[in-house]
Amino acid sequence: MKAKIDKKKLMLALSHLHGVVEKRNTIPILANVLLEAKNNNLSLAATDMEIAEIESISCEVLQEGSITTPAHVLHDIVKKLPDNATIYLESNEGKKLNIVSDKISFSLMCLPPNDFPDIHSGEFPHGFDIESSKLSRLIDKTLFSVSTEETRYYLNGIFIHSVKDDQTEVFRAVATDGHRLSRLSTDLPQNAENLNGVIIPRKTVIELKKIIDNQDSMVKIQIAKNKIKFTINNIIITSKLLDGSFPDYERVIPKTNNKELIIDTKEFVDAVDRVST
């Protein structure tokens, strides 16, 4: 494999992917990123067996091929190269990856690409599209309420579903840690009618948010029995869903609030900020 690529393009892709790879791994191949050069594109993939991400970027392919190399080390190397650098990636019989830029060169040990797992495959019978701005807002307003306790694992994610609200079906995201609860609804995307609730894991939501915050496009969401797939332009994220049933959150939302206060948002935030000192 041999490819010529701009540093900024490679750095952006690695910054998305290296969050997927766990720092400590009992399975060596899971610490690696899969690089595949083909048809003037470099495809990068990473997984921890719960979530997988694949991103394609344009480059000059001098020789087609594939290799896997340590993800965090590659990320740190590319980050330290000059901003406008042109990088040559070249694998030596699949055992080493050479990273060369001008007078700088690195060599990394590699593992066979055939050992790299694939969790992107499978049927995804249900699918719909949603604007990235809407999805980003749903995540922003609910992510902080996601539980981090492992005992009630079904609270370790955001629950998305379609529901009727005043006779109108809406798309809703809900999260709770048992002490606070966040709920936000938006217009129902086309083909998302009668969507049974699924719980998207916290790590998946964090990685997804990193990507959609910089995109102004449509996000294609596909759902299978125990997996979910997000496609944003040249990036695909596939994740396992959390098992278990999300609690009936409507029961804990008070219905008889007889006290109401309307206050300027900035004044309120500033006051809370001052007293929290």
Secondary structure, 3 states (H helix, E strand, C coil): CEEEEEHHHHHHHHHHHCCCCCCCCCCHHHHEEEEEEECCEEEEEEECCCEEEEEEEECEEEECEEEEEEHHHHHHHHHCCCCCCEEEEEEECCCEEEEEECCEEEEEECECHHHCCCCCCCCCCEEEEEEHHHHHHHHHCCHHHCCCCCCCHHHCEEEEEEEEECCEEEEEEEEECCCCEEEEEEECCCCCCCCCCEEEEHHHHHHHHHHHCCCCCEEEEEECCCEEEEEECCEEEEEECCCCCCCCHHHHCCCCCCCCCCCCHHHHHHHHHHHCC
